[in-house]
Amino acid sequence: MDQKRRDVADVIREYYSVGGENERLSQEEWQVERVRTESILKRFLPQPPAIIVDKAHFHQPVMAVGQK
């Protein structure tokens, strides 16, 4: 991976690690996306209780649909 791609990957990891996505999805203008994401997760995740390995930083929406 070249330096520019590595830098972009680091920025993305930092954004998610400090909760940037959770903050964005809690804002009023992003509520439709939050609700839609939760709807999709409810459709495809197993029924609670289940333990989900979160590799894509969806922990807030996953917890919102009753998963761990």
C-alpha positions as CSV (number, residue, x, y, z in Angstrom):
1,M,0.0,0.0,0.0
2,D,1.4,3.4,-0.9
3,Q,1.8,6.2,1.5
4,K,-1.2,8.2,0.4
5,R,-3.5,5.1,0.8
6,R,-2.0,4.4,4.2
7,D,-2.7,8.0,5.2
8,V,-6.3,7.8,4.1
9,A,-6.8,4.4,5.9
10,D,-5.3,6.0,9.1
11,V,-7.8,8.9,8.8
12,I,-10.7,6.6,8.4
13,R,-9.6,4.4,11.3
14,E,-9.3,7.5,13.5
15,Y,-12.7,8.8,12.5
16,Y,-14.4,5.5,13.6
17,S,-12.3,5.0,16.7
18,V,-13.3,8.3,18.2
19,G,-17.0,7.8,17.5
20,G,-17.3,10.1,14.5
21,E,-19.9,7.9,12.8
22,N,-22.0,7.7,16.0
23,E,-22.0,11.4,16.3
24,R,-22.9,11.9,12.7
25,L,-25.8,9.4,12.9
26,S,-27.2,11.1,16.0
27,Q,-27.7,14.4,14.2
28,E,-31.2,15.1,13.0
29,E,-30.3,15.4,9.3
30,W,-28.9,11.8,9.3
31,Q,-31.9,10.1,11.1
32,V,-33.2,8.5,7.9
33,E,-29.9,6.8,7.4
34,R,-29.7,5.6,11.0
35,V,-33.2,4.2,10.9
36,R,-32.6,2.5,7.6
37,T,-29.3,1.0,8.8
38,E,-31.1,-0.4,11.9
39,S,-33.8,-1.8,9.7
40,I,-31.3,-3.6,7.5
41,L,-29.5,-5.0,10.6
42,K,-32.7,-6.3,12.1
43,R,-33.5,-8.1,8.9
44,F,-30.1,-9.9,8.6
45,L,-28.7,-10.3,12.1
46,P,-29.7,-13.3,14.2
47,Q,-32.3,-12.7,16.9
48,P,-31.0,-11.5,20.3
49,P,-29.2,-12.5,22.3
50,A,-26.3,-12.9,20.0
51,I,-22.7,-11.7,20.0
52,I,-21.7,-9.9,16.9
53,V,-18.0,-9.4,15.9
54,D,-18.1,-5.8,14.6
55,K,-15.4,-5.3,12.0
56,A,-17.1,-2.3,10.4
57,H,-17.8,-0.1,13.4
58,F,-21.6,-0.7,13.4
59,H,-21.7,-1.1,17.2
60,Q,-24.2,1.7,17.9
61,P,-26.8,0.4,15.3
62,V,-26.1,-3.2,16.4
63,M,-26.7,-2.3,20.0
64,A,-29.9,-0.3,19.0
65,V,-31.4,-3.5,17.6
66,G,-30.7,-5.4,20.8
67,Q,-27.5,-7.2,20.0
68,K,-24.1,-7.2,21.8
